[in-house]
Amino acid sequence: MQVQLVCVGKLKEKYWVGAIEEYSKRLSGYARLDIRELADEKTPDSMSPAEEEQVKAREGERILAALKADAFVVALAIEGETWTSEQLAALMDKQAVYGGGSIAFVIGGSLGLSSAVLSRADKKLSFGRMTYPHQLMRVILLEQVYRAFKINRGEPYHK
């Protein structure tokens, strides 16, 4: 299976990079993982709503360009659905068997995702109503993707 992770911004801290490397290594036995880090826009503290929309639109253009035309896209969005690990595993299993064997997850920048990216998404996933650092969300998402593969194969890990 092909798993793509499209994220706005680069990881800088070694501990985030190390965590991503660990889950990438764990996932290598289950899927081909493609992580695309896209440039983020500068976001000064005092931006008008119109300026915020422009930033999201520019980042959104880069996100849409990074996605394959036939990709099944799951956008991480606070207003999305909340799933259990088993529900994510079921979705990934369905995509592996019936959906062409690929899935793309999208994590936007600090202002969120543009309406164009949200419209392109096949599903919107929320990890709750709280706001998390984008670097941490990458780690949490990759852990859940790894967990989903373990669930689908009936291997011990998920409790």
Secondary structure, DSSP 8 states (H G I E B T S, - for coil): -EEEEEEES---SHHHHHHHHHHHHHHTTT-EEEEEEE------SS--HHHHHHHHHHHHHHHHHHS-TT--EEEEEEEEE---HHHHHHHHHHHHHHS-SEEEEEE-BTTB--HHHHHH-SEEE-S-SS---HHHHHHHHHHHHHHHHHHHTT-TT--
